[in-house]
Amino acid sequence: RGLALTYTALGRIEWHTNSKQNAFENFRLAENLFPENIAFYDKANLDNGLAAIYEDYQRYDLSYEYRKKALDSYKKAKHFNGQIQTLLSISKTSL
């Protein structure tokens, strides 16, 4: 669990510093390491991170799928701000 969260955090830092490929690789590592019982909030953050990378790569189909996963996880976590932000991102890429 700790390693998966670390890779997610590294992915977010690298995404914000425009190291998109490194961010993508760290997000994918995190995705493979996440246990089944991970907190929904943490899973949603990872899925939104991957969605952002796919948007950057203009893979809107994959971005949409990961945003839907994130939205579902935020709903399960009852994290309303996360739901709103994810819905806004979905609507932006759906145009």
Rosetta blueprint (number, residue, H / E / L):
1 R L
2 G H
3 L H
4 A H
5 L H
6 T H
7 Y H
8 T H
9 A H
10 L H
11 G H
12 R H
13 I H
14 E H
15 W H
16 H H
17 T L
18 N L
19 S L
20 K H
21 Q H
22 N H
23 A H
24 F H
25 E H
26 N H
27 F H
28 R H
29 L H
30 A H
31 E H
32 N H
33 L H
34 F L
35 P L
36 E L
37 N L
38 I L
39 A L
40 F H
41 Y H
42 D H
43 K H
44 A H
45 N H
46 L H
47 D H
48 N H
49 G H
50 L H
51 A H
52 A H
53 I H
54 Y H
55 E H
56 D H
57 Y L
58 Q L
59 R L
60 Y H
61 D H
62 L H
63 S H
64 Y H
65 E H
66 Y H
67 R H
68 K H
69 K H
70 A H
71 L H
72 D H
73 S H
74 Y H
75 K H
76 K H
77 A H
78 K L
79 H L
80 F H
81 N H
82 G H
83 Q H
84 I H
85 Q H
86 T H
87 L H
88 L H
89 S H
90 I H
91 S H
92 K H
93 T H
94 S H
95 L L
